[in-house]
Amino acid sequence: MGEDRDALVDSLPHPRRRLVEAGRALIAEPTLLLLDEPAAGSTHAEARVMLGAIAEASAERETTIVLVEHNVPLVMELSQRVVVLNFGRMICEGTPDAVRDDARVTEAYLGVAA
């Protein structure tokens, strides 16, 4: 947390608060950590720093992270395995590269080429 380590949490900017929340969860050394939109309200750079720190901490503790996130570039960059849902149904799962190249994902999120 660097310069913010002595600050009250409610005085921190939103992205730093989210990082503190994740840190609190990781202190308990869970085997599974569920994160729902942790990057919401953050810039791409802020989200990347936050999720990178979470990924690093979870790797040290061998914690599995289930991440629900709409920041697709961030998901693809940080994930080892991606599951894509469309209206609550799984349409694809695999590595980020496999998911990125899957026609079902392209059709669901970008539409069919005319």
N, C-alpha and C positions, 0 to 999 in steps of 0.2 A: 504494500500500500504506500510505501515511500513517505512522501510529505504529508499524506493524509492519515497516518497511523494514529495520531492523537486526536483527530477530529471526531465529533459526534456524527453518527451515521446519518441522522436526518439533516445534517448540514452539507452532506456530500452531493455532488451532481448525480442524477439518476443512474448513469452507467456504472459509477463507482459503488452506488448502493447495491446494484444487482451483483456486482463482484463480491461484495461483503456477504450478501445472502448465500451465494454459492459457496464461499469460504466457510461460512457457518455450517452448511450442510456437509461439506467435506471433512470438517474437523471430527465428525462422528464416525469417520472411516466406514461409510456404507459400502456394500458390495454393488449396489445399484443406485444411481442417481437419476431422477426424472427431472428434466428441465423443459419448461413450457415457455417458449418465446423469450429466452433470456436476453436476446439482442434487441427486443422491442424498444423503440425510442432512442436507439444508439446509432451513431454514424457507422459506416462499414469499418472504419479504423478502430473505433471504440469497441465494437462487437468482436472484431478479430483479436484484439488484445485480451478482452474478457474471456472469450471462449478458448483462446490459446492457453491462458493461465489455468482455466478449469481442466482442459485436456491434459496439461502437464501434471497438475496436481493429482488428477485421477489415475494417470499412468503410474505415478509413484506409488499409489495406494492400491493399484489393480482394481479400480472401480469402473464398472460398466456404466456408460452414460446413454440414456435414451433422450434424444433431443428432438423436440417438436419446434420447428423453426421455418419461417417463410423466406429467410434470407438465403436463397439457393446458392449463390456463389460461396457463401460462408460454409454452408452445409457440405458442399462438394469439396471444399478445401480441407475441412477438419475431420470428415467422417471416413471410417474404414468400410462401413456398410451403410447403404441408404435404402429405405423403404419408402415408396411413393404411394400415397393414397389419392384417390379421386372420388369425391362424394362418399367417403368412408370405406371404400373398398380398395384393397391393395391391388395395384396394377403392375408393379415392378419392384424387384429388390435385387441388390447386388452391389458391386463396387461403384464408386462415383462414376468412373468411366463407362461402365456397362449401362448404368441408369441414364447417363447423359445421352448415350447413343440409341436408347430404346425408342422405337417408333410409337409405342403406346403412350409413353411419357410426352413425347413431342405432340402427338395428336391431342392428348388431354389438356395440355397447358398452352399450346400454341395454335391448335386447330389443324385442320387438314389443308394442305396446299391446294389451291384452285387449279 
